[in-house]
Every structure is written in structure tokens, then in C-alpha cells.
Amino acid sequence: MGLDSSKPASLDKARLLFPTAELARVKDHNRAEACLLAEYSRRTFTASKAPA
């Protein structure tokens, strides 16, 4: 199982999280990865800076 096997999964997840993003083509997998990384960062850093 190579890295290419994660492309469809990344696209599917990004399409669910960002339905208005332009992710219609298979070659948009890099854009999908960027969206997912941004969402991960948002969730990670927003949660860690929440007031106690």
C-alpha cells in the first residue's frame, strides 16, 4: 500500500468538511491535503488556547 492509496480518502474527507471547495478532480488531492492540514491546525491550536 503506497502513498497514492490515501488520495481518494483525503479527497473524500476534504469534500465532507469543505463542501464548497473546488475538489472535483482527482488531481485536486494536494488541495485536499492542504485543507485537511489547515483544519487539523485550526482544531489543535484553537483547543489549546481556550481559556481554562
Order of alpha helices (4+ residues) and beta strands (2+ residues): alpha-alpha
